[in-house]
Amino acid sequence: MSTKQSANFRNISLVDLIPLIFGVVVFSIVLPSFLNQAHVNKQSEAKQYISSINKGQQAYYAKNGEFSDNIPDLGLGASSETANYSYKIKRVNSMTVIITGTNKNKKSYYHKPINLPFFGTRLPFSQRIRLPENALKSYSGIVYIKDGTTQTMICKTDKPSLIAPDNFQSFDQCPLGSSEL
């Protein structure tokens, strides 16, 4: 019986393996971009929130003649916290307000358990792993008065960050370590 079984394996040719090789190559290309899409969706949430709060500030200013330092006052139905980000408003002066969306993951690393090779037994210690480059970035927005009208800008950190940039040196330039959207 084993002689007949091994004879069947000898009949496999390269033509039979091409679909398998093609499938493995396509899977290895598609999987990383699929996993990266989760980070893109989380960061899209922050962009949308900051944009909505900026627009809410513009409307609030048009109605009340001042900016709000409280998210519920804007009437957007937006929360100051989501699963991934924490949002805050900081009124700089009567002409400027800064909105920040800070990544809620307070650790720049995570611990990976170490297992014994081939046995799968978990050892009582773990390895410290830094967050990957595709981890969440933090965002900030600014709303200001220029020539009697409200203007806005949104910036994101250039690298994953646990701190939202809020030290705007000028209205038309993002803080160091961040870039405009």
N, C-alpha and C positions, 0 to 999 in steps of 0.2 A: 504494500500500500504506500509506503513512504517513497518507493522508487517512482511510482506513477505520479505522486504529488510533486516531487522535485522536477519531473519532466515537464509539468505544466508551467513551472516558473521559467524554464529555458525558452519558452515560446514568446516571452514578452520582448517587444522590440522598442526602439527609440520612438517610433511613431506612436506607440501606445502610451508612452510617458509624456509626450508633448502637452496634451491637455492638463495633466497633473502639474507639470512645471509651469505652464501658463497660469493656472489657478493660484499657485503659490506666489508667483511674482505679482500678480494683480492684488492679491490679498495683502501682501507686504507693503504695497504702495498705498492702498486705500485705507487700511487700518489706522496708521498714524494720523492721517488727515481727519478721519472720523472721530478719533479721540480728542484731537485738538479743537474740534467744533464745539465741544462742551465748554471750553474756556472762552471761546469767541462769544457764545451765547450769554455766558455770565457777564462778560465785559460789556456786551450790548445793553444789558440791563442798566448798568451804571451810566452809560452814555445817554440812554433814554431818560433816566431819572434826572440827571443833571440838566439836560436840555429842557425837560418839562418844568423843573424848578426855576430855571432861568426865565422861561416864558411866563411862568406864574409871577415872578418878581416884576417883570415888565408890566404885566396887567395890574398888579397890586400898586405899583408906582403911579400908573396912569389914573387909577381910581382914588388913591389916598395921598399922593404927593410925597410918599416916602417908601423906603424898602422895609420888608418884614424880616425879623430875625427868628421866625418861627414857621416851620413847614406847614402845620395845619392852618395857619392864617391865610395861606395862599389858595385854599379851597380846591386843591388838586385831588384830594383823596389819597395822596401819597404818604407812605409811612417813612419814619426816619430810620428804620432798620429793615433790611431784607435778609434773606438767608446768606448772602454773600457780601453785602456792603452795609456800611453805616454812613448816614448822610447828616451833614450839619450845615447851618447857615451862620456866617460871621459877618456882622455889619461893621465895615471898616470906618465909615463916616456917613454923612447924609447923602453922599453922591456915589457910594460904592458898597457892594455887598459881594461876599465870596461864598460859594457853595462847594463843599467837599464831599466826595464819595470815597470812603476809605475801605480798603480790603479788610474784611473781618477776620481773616485767618491771621491770628496774632503771632504765629510762629513762622520763621523763615526756614524751618526745617521740619522733618518728621522722623519718627523712629521706625526702622524696618526690623522686624524680628529676624534673628539669625537661626537657621535650621542646620542640622547636621546633614551633610551631603548623603544621598542615597537612602537615608533612614527617615527623613522628614521630622525628626524629633527637634522640638524647639528648645534652644538653649536659653538660659536665664538672663541673657543680655541681648542688646540690640545695637544696630548700626545707625548712626545719625546721618541722615541724608538731607542735603540742601534742596530747597524748592527748585524745580526746573525753570528754565527761561520762559516757558509758556504759562507760568503761574499768573495769578490775577494782578493787574496793574491798578493803581489808584487814580482817581480823576478829580479835577477841580474846575469850577466854572466861575466866571466873574460877570457881574452886571454893573454897569456904570453909566453915568450921565456924560454925554459929550455933545456939545452944541445944542443943548436942550432936548436931546432924544436919548433913549436908553440903548445901549450897545451891549452885546454879549460875546463871550469867548469861552471855549471849553478846551482844557488841556489834559493830557494823560501822561503818566510817568513813563519814561523811556524803558525802564526795566520793572519787573515785578516789585511792588513796594507795599509796605505796611503803613506808609505815611502819605497822605494826599498833599500835593504841593499847594501851599496857600500864601506864599511870600511873593506876590506879584510885585515886580519892580516898576512896571508900567502897564498900562491897560492893554496895549497891543502886543505884549510879549509874555510868553509863558515863563514861569519860574525855572531856574536851573534844574536840569535833570528831567524836564518834561517838554512835550511838544504839543503844538496846536492840532486839534482835529479838523 
